[in-house]
Amino acid sequence: MTTVASFDIEYTRFLDPGGVPAQSLPDFAKDPNILSGFYRAMVLTRAFDAKAVALQRTGKLGTFASSVGQEAIGVGLASAMRPEDALFPSYRDHAAQLLRGVTMTESLLYWGGDERGSNFAAAPHDFPNCVPIASQVAHAAGAAYAFRLRNEPRVAVTIVGDGGTSKGDFYEAMNMAGVWQAPLVIVVNDNQWAISVPRAAQTAARTLAQKAIAAGIEGRQVDGNDVIAVHEAAREALAKARRGEGPTLIEAVSYRLGDHTTADDATRYRDPELVAGAWLEEPIVRLRKYLVALNAWDKADEDALIRECAQRVDAAVQAYLAIGPLDPSAMFDHLYASLPRALNDQLSTALQSAAYRGSDHG
């Protein structure tokens, strides 16, 4: 018997849960200003997240997907991207989106059911949130192939949850990206849960990174609670894609500290002791401990940041609440060049209903 192929999956961590370096840090991470920028972005994301949940609980926002505990994945990834790259997010990726230029007001509009929130003024290349599971990977693979055909030095980047790696969309897109050697980076947010289904109940694979092997592309695993590890892996994968050397899959191992969405109650299916243990590894405290050890962060810095984040979030909320609703006809825009008769009838009914509600009968 002859072995015709063998593979290894590498795991990378630079900061341990206590904020202590586990190995020599990459050059960028030796600059406290860069790391404090990462820290500020993660804290802002969590402040926004908490406010969005509160708005949903008070009926001012629709169902919302929290990213608490997973901020290092989005911040580490987006900080390595270029403006001309394209992000294909899932519904839990506002950490990356905010760093890419999506405003908090735009994000709130989206979660409030207003599609104007998907028209990103400062991130025109990025796609809207994808709610269907893993279909964004196929979108990203197609865009990456287009970049290659046009000889554009751009990279398509997509984020998918661990549950998404069990979908056919994921495998098919990854397979074709490998064939095409497309400039694609797939980041798997391995937060251990696909709603109420634990990772062990959806795949027997020891890692999710190894799923890339069947597609002929590189797969690697990082500590998703270590923003330095995520950024370094993303930086290397993006550079590789730009050189024409094909796709990379990065599995970022983290934990979903909150509910799946505000429509979920994770206490019904999760052991509270496991969640408590996961809080000890979360990314924000980890990086803060390291910055404090460097004498690059103190209580005054922390207090000022908390105030700044609260002010920015409150301003975004006020802007969101001040935006009036669209005319009901807006739901028919951008569907067809010319509306079919059935939809024209529905449009007329919607307009008549709106006029009736706006009259004295409202």
KATAZI-V558062 format. One record per pair of residues at least 12 apart in sequence whose ideal C-beta (glycine too) atoms are under 6 Angstrom apart, sorted by the first residue. I is the first residue (numbers start at 1). J is the second residue. If there is no record, write none. Layout:
[[I,J] [I,J]]
This chain:
[[7,213] [9,207] [9,209] [9,210] [9,221] [10,220] [11,221] [12,222] [12,229] [13,223] [13,226] [13,229] [14,226] [14,228] [14,229] [15,226] [15,228] [15,286] [15,290] [17,280] [17,281] [17,286] [19,286] [19,289] [19,290] [26,232] [29,228] [32,294] [32,296] [38,75] [38,227] [39,287] [41,75] [41,99] [42,71] [42,75] [42,284] [43,305] [43,309] [44,309] [45,71] [45,95] [47,309] [47,313] [48,104] [48,313] [49,66] [49,67] [49,68] [51,313] [52,64] [56,262] [61,111] [61,112] [62,111] [62,112] [62,113] [63,261] [63,262] [63,263] [64,111] [64,262] [65,91] [65,92] [65,261] [66,258] [67,92] [67,95] [68,257] [68,258] [69,255] [69,257] [69,282] [70,191] [70,254] [71,95] [71,283] [72,225] [72,227] [72,230] [72,283] [73,189] [73,224] [73,230] [73,252] [74,93] [74,95] [74,96] [75,95] [75,99] [75,227] [76,227] [76,230] [76,231] [77,96] [77,187] [77,234] [78,96] [78,99] [78,100] [79,231] [80,231] [80,234] [80,235] [80,238] [84,154] [85,154] [85,155] [85,157] [86,125] [86,126] [86,143] [86,156] [87,100] [87,126] [87,157] [88,127] [88,136] [88,139] [88,140] [88,158] [89,129] [89,159] [90,130] [90,159] [91,129] [91,131] [93,159] [94,107] [100,123] [100,126] [101,122] [101,123] [102,120] [102,123] [104,316] [105,316] [105,319] [105,320] [108,320] [133,164] [133,167] [134,160] [134,164] [134,167] [134,169] [134,170] [135,169] [136,158] [137,158] [137,160] [137,169] [137,170] [137,173] [138,169] [138,173] [140,156] [140,158] [140,184] [141,173] [141,176] [141,177] [141,184] [143,156] [144,156] [144,182] [144,183] [144,184] [145,180] [145,182] [147,183] [148,182] [153,242] [155,183] [155,185] [155,238] [155,241] [156,184] [157,185] [158,186] [159,187] [159,189] [160,188] [161,189] [162,190] [162,199] [162,208] [163,194] [165,188] [165,208] [165,211] [166,202] [174,215] [175,215] [177,247] [178,215] [178,216] [178,217] [181,246] [182,247] [183,241] [184,247] [185,237] [185,248] [186,249] [187,250] [188,208] [188,251] [189,252] [190,208] [190,251] [190,253] [191,254] [191,255] [191,256] [192,255] [193,256] [195,260] [196,269] [207,221] [208,251] [209,221] [209,251] [212,249] [217,246] [217,247] [218,248] [219,249] [220,250] [221,251] [222,252] [224,252] [224,253] [224,254] [225,254] [225,281] [225,283] [227,283] [227,287] [230,252] [233,250] [255,278] [328,350] [328,354] [332,347]]
